[in-house]
Amino acid sequence: MLVVDGGGSYRCAVLGDNIGGLAVANGWAGVVLNACVRDVAALAELPVGILALGTNPQPSNKGGDGQVGIEISFGGCDFRPGDELHADEDGVLVLPAAPR
């Protein structure tokens, strides 16, 4: 599962059919976005779950500014590396990783 904090922006889409295809190729179960998507019809055909704030046809700039393996928080949830995430059409449930 990939979780992306796009700052809650509706200004542009941070995921479209190309990245959706990469999600499938990488075997991701799904993507949760605090941002928008584009190419909705194509994304709906992919065998990967995607939850987003909304849609916007405007693509984002490809700045490569992302970070991996960090804790992020949005929508009243804290997402930490190793947590177990369950999602469906109604929402998201995050279970903390088992203590080591």
C-alpha positions in Angstrom: 0.0 0.0 0.0 1.2 3.4 -0.9 0.1 6.4 1.2 0.7 9.9 -0.3 0.2 13.2 1.5 -0.4 15.8 -1.2 -1.3 18.4 1.3 -5.0 18.1 0.7 -4.7 20.0 -2.5 -7.3 20.0 -5.2 -5.1 22.2 -7.4 -3.9 19.3 -9.6 -3.8 15.5 -9.7 -0.8 13.6 -8.2 -1.8 10.2 -9.7 -3.0 9.2 -13.1 -3.1 6.1 -15.3 0.7 5.9 -15.8 1.4 5.8 -12.0 -1.6 3.6 -11.5 -0.1 1.2 -14.0 3.2 1.3 -12.0 1.2 0.5 -8.8 -0.2 -2.7 -10.5 3.2 -3.6 -11.9 4.8 -3.3 -8.4 2.1 -5.4 -6.8 0.7 -2.7 -4.6 -2.7 -3.5 -3.0 -3.7 0.1 -3.3 -3.0 3.8 -3.0 -4.4 6.3 -0.5 -4.0 9.9 -1.4 -4.5 13.2 0.4 -4.8 14.7 -3.0 -6.6 14.3 -6.4 -6.3 11.8 -9.3 -6.9 12.1 -13.0 -7.7 9.5 -15.7 -10.5 8.2 -13.6 -12.0 5.9 -16.2 -8.6 4.2 -16.8 -7.8 4.0 -13.1 -11.2 2.2 -12.5 -10.1 -0.6 -14.9 -6.9 -1.3 -12.9 -6.8 -4.1 -10.4 -5.6 -1.8 -7.6 -7.6 0.1 -5.0 -7.3 3.9 -5.1 -8.8 6.4 -2.6 -8.4 10.1 -3.2 -10.0 13.4 -2.3 -11.3 14.0 -5.8 -10.4 14.4 -9.4 -8.7 17.1 -11.4 -7.6 16.8 -15.1 -4.5 19.0 -14.4 -1.4 16.9 -14.0 1.2 17.8 -11.3 4.7 19.0 -11.9 7.1 16.1 -11.7 9.6 17.5 -9.2 10.6 14.2 -7.6 10.3 15.9 -4.2 8.8 12.9 -2.4 10.1 11.1 0.7 9.9 7.4 1.5 9.5 5.6 4.8 8.4 8.6 6.9 5.4 9.1 9.2 2.7 11.3 7.8 -0.7 12.4 9.2 -3.9 13.5 7.5 -7.6 12.9 7.8 -7.3 12.1 11.5 -5.0 9.2 10.8 -1.3 8.7 11.5 0.5 6.5 8.9 3.8 5.0 10.0 6.1 2.7 8.1 5.1 -0.9 8.9 1.5 -0.1 10.0 -1.3 -2.3 8.6 -3.7 -0.4 6.5 -7.2 -1.6 5.5 -9.4 0.5 3.2 -12.7 0.2 1.2 -15.2 2.6 -0.3 -16.2 3.8 3.2 -12.9 4.7 4.6 -9.5 3.8 6.0 -8.4 1.9 9.1 -4.8 1.9 10.3 -3.5 -0.7 12.7 -0.2 0.1 14.4 2.7 -2.2 13.5 3.3 -5.0 16.1 6.0 -4.0 18.6 9.4 -5.5 18.0 
